Amino acid sequence: MPNQKPHPAFKIWLETDDGYVFGPGIYSLLIVIIEKGNLKEAAKTLDMSYRYAWGLLRKAEVTLGEPLVIFHKGGSHGGGGAEPTKIALRFIEDFTRLKENLLIICGENVRYSGIVESVTKKEKSVEVTLKLKLGAKLTPGNEVKIFI
């Protein structure tokens, strides 16, 4: 690893005067709750214990003063689940935009991850259509560069 070029690195989070409210852990947890539909599977996917994931959410909700997740109880045959509240969805959107803007400021390429849906060869280019992961946004004038 000798002679590696230093590059900007950062960790961002949102807080109030009362403390931490939202950061990478809760962001990831909420994204996976949307994908999986419940906290247990989201925690498992992120290699968190259910208790840790629950505590992370509860601590943020107490500091914030409102819920980030709505839980639905299941019956005797299951069927319970979880979904982010409107404020949680707004935090996801704002946090995504903040991360992208910081990457641009730091001179990093903004990267999007997703599934390639199609590849079309044009006269002087190749058009790649991606199905973006939840939380990823493209804005007008934003260009995604793919290096193959």
C-alpha positions as CSV (number, residue, x, y, z in Angstrom):
1,M,0.0,0.0,0.0
2,P,2.9,2.4,-0.3
3,N,2.4,5.7,-2.2
4,Q,-1.4,5.6,-2.2
5,K,-2.9,8.9,-3.1
6,P,-4.9,10.4,-0.2
7,H,-8.6,11.1,-0.9
8,P,-11.4,12.8,0.9
9,A,-13.4,10.7,3.3
10,F,-16.3,11.6,5.4
11,K,-19.1,10.3,7.5
12,I,-22.3,12.3,7.7
13,W,-25.2,12.2,10.1
14,L,-28.1,14.4,11.1
15,E,-28.6,15.5,14.7
16,T,-30.7,17.9,16.8
17,D,-29.5,19.7,19.9
18,D,-30.5,16.6,21.8
19,G,-28.2,14.3,19.8
20,Y,-28.0,11.9,16.9
21,V,-31.1,11.3,14.8
22,F,-30.2,9.8,11.4
23,G,-27.0,8.4,9.8
24,P,-25.7,5.6,7.7
25,G,-26.9,2.8,10.0
26,I,-30.5,4.0,10.2
27,Y,-30.4,4.9,6.5
28,S,-29.3,1.4,5.5
29,L,-31.8,-0.2,7.9
30,L,-34.7,1.8,6.5
31,I,-33.7,1.0,2.9
32,V,-33.7,-2.7,3.7
33,I,-36.9,-2.5,5.7
34,I,-38.5,-1.1,2.5
35,E,-37.0,-4.0,0.5
36,K,-37.8,-6.8,2.9
37,G,-40.9,-5.5,4.6
38,N,-39.9,-6.2,8.2
39,L,-37.3,-5.3,10.8
40,K,-36.2,-8.9,11.5
41,E,-35.2,-9.6,7.9
42,A,-33.7,-6.1,7.5
43,A,-31.5,-6.6,10.6
44,K,-30.4,-10.1,9.4
45,T,-29.5,-8.7,5.9
46,L,-27.3,-6.0,7.5
47,D,-25.7,-8.5,10.0
48,M,-27.3,-6.6,12.9
49,S,-29.0,-8.3,15.8
50,Y,-32.7,-7.6,15.9
51,R,-32.2,-6.0,19.3
52,Y,-29.5,-3.6,18.0
53,A,-31.6,-2.6,15.0
54,W,-34.7,-2.0,17.2
55,G,-32.6,0.0,19.7
56,L,-31.1,2.1,16.9
57,L,-34.5,3.0,15.6
58,R,-36.0,3.7,19.1
59,K,-33.1,5.9,20.1
60,A,-33.5,8.0,17.0
61,E,-37.3,8.2,17.4
62,V,-37.0,9.4,21.0
63,T,-34.5,12.1,20.0
64,L,-36.6,13.1,17.0
65,G,-39.9,12.9,18.9
66,E,-41.7,10.9,16.2
67,P,-41.7,7.4,14.7
68,L,-39.6,6.5,11.7
69,V,-41.2,3.1,11.3
70,I,-44.8,1.8,11.6
71,F,-45.1,-1.8,12.7
72,H,-48.0,-4.1,11.7
73,K,-48.8,-7.0,13.9
74,G,-49.3,-10.4,12.3
75,G,-51.9,-12.9,13.2
76,S,-51.4,-16.5,14.3
77,H,-50.1,-17.3,10.8
78,G,-47.7,-14.4,10.6
79,G,-48.2,-11.5,8.2
80,G,-46.7,-8.7,10.3
81,G,-44.4,-6.2,8.8
82,A,-42.9,-2.7,9.0
83,E,-42.8,0.3,6.8
84,P,-41.1,3.7,7.0
85,T,-43.1,6.7,7.9
86,K,-43.4,9.8,5.7
87,I,-40.7,11.6,7.7
88,A,-38.4,8.6,7.3
89,L,-38.9,8.6,3.6
90,R,-38.0,12.3,3.6
91,F,-34.9,11.6,5.6
92,I,-33.9,8.9,3.1
93,E,-34.3,11.3,0.2
94,D,-32.5,14.2,2.0
95,F,-29.7,11.9,3.2
96,T,-29.2,10.5,-0.3
97,R,-29.0,14.0,-1.8
98,L,-26.6,15.1,0.9
99,K,-24.3,12.2,0.3
100,E,-24.3,12.7,-3.5
101,N,-23.6,16.5,-3.1
102,L,-20.7,15.8,-0.8
103,L,-19.2,13.3,-3.3
104,I,-19.5,15.9,-6.0
105,I,-17.9,18.6,-3.8
106,C,-15.0,16.2,-2.9
107,G,-14.5,15.5,-6.6
108,E,-15.6,11.9,-6.4
109,N,-17.6,10.2,-9.1
110,V,-21.2,9.7,-8.0
111,R,-21.9,6.0,-8.4
112,Y,-25.3,4.3,-8.7
113,S,-25.9,0.7,-8.2
114,G,-28.6,-1.3,-9.7
115,I,-29.5,-4.0,-12.2
116,V,-28.7,-3.6,-15.8
117,E,-32.0,-3.9,-17.7
118,S,-30.7,-3.4,-21.2
119,V,-27.6,-2.5,-23.3
120,T,-28.1,-0.9,-26.7
121,K,-25.2,-0.2,-29.1
122,K,-25.6,3.2,-30.7
123,E,-23.5,4.7,-33.5
124,K,-21.0,6.4,-31.3
125,S,-22.0,5.2,-27.8
126,V,-23.6,2.4,-25.8
127,E,-26.8,3.1,-23.9
128,V,-27.2,1.2,-20.6
129,T,-30.5,1.2,-18.8
130,L,-30.3,0.6,-15.1
131,K,-32.9,-0.3,-12.6
132,L,-31.7,1.8,-9.6
133,K,-31.8,0.7,-6.1
134,L,-34.3,2.4,-3.8
135,G,-32.9,5.8,-2.6
136,A,-30.9,6.5,-5.7
137,K,-31.9,9.6,-7.7
138,L,-30.9,11.1,-10.9
139,T,-31.6,14.8,-11.5
140,P,-31.7,16.7,-14.7
141,G,-28.2,17.5,-16.0
142,N,-26.7,14.7,-13.8
143,E,-24.8,12.2,-15.9
144,V,-24.0,8.7,-15.0
145,K,-20.7,7.5,-16.4
146,I,-20.1,3.8,-16.7
147,F,-16.6,2.5,-17.3
148,I,-16.3,-0.9,-18.9
